[in-house]
Amino acid sequence: MNDRYALRGLIFTGAIAVVLAAAPYRAFDLDRFFAPKELALHAVTLALVLLVLRRVKTLEFSLVDLLVAAYLALSLASTLAAADHWLAARALAVTLSGAGVFWAARAAAGAGERRAIVAAVAGAAVLGAAASLAQAYGVSSDLFSLHRVPGGTLGNRNFMAHLAVICAPALVLAAVKARRSWTAAAGAAGLALIADALVLSRSRAALLGLLAGAVILACGYWRARGRWSGLRTAFRLKLLLLAAASGVLAALLLPNTLEWKSDSPYLDTVTGVVNYQKGSGHGRLVQYGRTLRIAAAHPLLGVGPGNWALAYPKFVDGFDPSIDYYYGLTINPWPSSDWMAIASERGFPALAASLLVFAVLLAGAWRRAAGAAGPDEYLEGLTLASAVAATAVVACFDAVLLLPAPTFLAWALFGALAAPSPALRTVAVSPRARRRLAGAAAFIGLVVLLRSSGQVAAMRLFSKARSTAQIAAAARLDPGNLKIRARLADLQGGRD
């Protein structure tokens, strides 16, 4: 029982931390958000894994487990072959933590914490939307993003919107199945905040993901009418629809501090959602084409996790909107698509494994809903299908599971709601083997935590640096930080 409450507490802590953790070092536009969130992700994942391993007696591997393990193995092989091992290790650590969260959440759900995990994911998404709205309506903070506002503590309005779309099905489920009326009302208020933030974000990828997830939810709830949707469920669904509509109206009518260049910014977003002939849509197509050239040149293992930014400039001829020509690097450290990132950085076999993981999760969700013996099982399967579809669509147009916050929340939700499936392989775990597994997990986790702590410390030192020696010390703390390395090279070149 104590382990169960500890699992619940860790998942709630992790969900909140990966959304709100940020640093005030403005010289680092993205890393000041990602590095603290990665530190929180790795710390909570390590605690979860060690807690789960305390009592495990057998390891059962279903099809999805074997596919996840295959993806991890291919990612590890790609890391070993990468040109920059610091960047590769950082990206691999996020992947490993995502897998750890998935397996820990599934164990916690089996112990009776499924409802708590769904509530944690939903609540974290609402917190992210609330921080974004605070920025949009005039609240300033050193922990809010300066570019791509209103990103709040997520660092970018698109990242906030992606997270909201992925977690929205969990919020709907939590509100519909709430045991108390005030909890359902709180869920409706949270959905209004998310709807408001989504409109203000103007994220086209989020709109497409929302459409995919909403269609599945709408069809599923329509099929369930009269069978499992009683008067209370019908009332709560209407309340949620009203709340979402209220959020949209608030975004359109309430004055905010956002300075859009267009006279009709929100209409432009809707009408241009699939525009690929100009703007960011065209830029993505250009980037995808060149990223596929990287993948074709390195089909088996790619160029290494996190190494896309180093490889991409070599495949550019002429002007490219993805390149920062001042530093000679890419503007973002990853391409505008998880799937493109995996193909170019980890190879086509890893891409196939990751796509199969999503396909198996989606198929399992549908099977669980179709064969449900009661309303809870039906709605949980429906929610998982919606969340998986939304994640897969959003990942086509931006980085999602490469980032710490959606990695924690999405895999926690997937693990909690994944349908039970037959074990293809079962391994008995002796006390001695359990201690060895825990020791290996602790060693890897501590190394990763030390690495993440170095990233945060390097940003702090660099932000206060007054000499080349201090910047060199920051580079030693975080050898994979391209910004610090570029600045150090400039200073050393000027000195020479």
Order of alpha helices (4+ residues) and beta strands (2+ residues): alpha-alpha-beta-alpha-alpha-alpha-alpha-alpha-alpha-alpha-alpha-alpha-alpha-beta-beta-alpha-alpha-alpha-alpha-beta-alpha-alpha-alpha
